[in-house]
Amino acid sequence: MADTITETVDLLYTINQEDLTPDQQIALGSALTNLAQAERLEQIHERLRGIHQILNAWALKATVDGGR
């Protein structure tokens, strides 16, 4: 997903906004907003993945320690 976001950012920032109609400017603004949301979701996803790994490690350790 990160590669797609990066490619989209590159594409959006190459657009010359001075050449856009008002409707196209609105659409570009909407695309940038959606992109920002996607980036935030990717950050949240990465943090949740880290938390999940920690919890799995704790659960595994509890299982091993409990079996002794």
C-alpha positions in Angstrom: 0.0 0.0 0.0 2.9 2.4 0.8 4.1 2.2 -2.8 0.7 3.0 -4.2 0.5 6.0 -1.8 3.9 7.2 -2.9 3.1 6.9 -6.6 -0.2 8.7 -6.0 1.5 11.6 -4.2 4.1 11.9 -6.9 1.3 12.0 -9.5 -0.9 14.5 -7.7 2.0 16.9 -7.1 3.0 17.0 -10.7 -0.4 18.4 -11.7 -0.3 22.1 -12.6 -3.2 23.5 -10.6 -3.3 26.7 -12.6 -4.5 24.8 -15.6 -7.4 23.1 -13.8 -11.1 24.1 -14.0 -12.8 24.8 -10.7 -14.4 21.4 -10.8 -11.0 19.8 -11.4 -9.6 21.8 -8.5 -12.3 20.5 -6.3 -11.7 16.9 -7.4 -7.9 17.4 -6.8 -8.6 18.7 -3.3 -10.8 15.7 -2.6 -8.1 13.3 -3.9 -5.5 15.0 -1.6 -7.9 14.6 1.3 -8.5 10.9 0.6 -4.7 10.4 0.2 -4.1 12.0 3.6 -6.7 9.6 5.1 -5.1 6.6 3.4 -1.7 7.7 4.8 -3.1 8.0 8.3 -4.7 4.5 8.0 -1.4 3.0 6.9 0.3 4.5 10.0 -2.5 3.1 12.2 -2.2 -0.2 10.5 1.6 -0.3 11.2 1.2 0.6 14.8 -1.5 -2.1 15.3 0.8 -4.7 13.6 3.5 -3.8 16.1 1.1 -4.1 19.1 -0.2 -7.4 17.7 3.4 -8.8 17.5 4.1 -7.7 21.1 0.8 -9.3 22.4 1.6 -12.6 20.5 5.1 -12.7 22.0 3.6 -12.2 25.5 1.0 -14.8 24.9 3.6 -17.3 23.7 5.8 -16.5 26.7 2.9 -17.0 29.1 2.1 -20.3 27.5 5.7 -21.5 27.8 6.1 -20.2 31.3 2.8 -21.7 32.4 3.8 -25.1 31.1 6.8 -25.4 33.3 
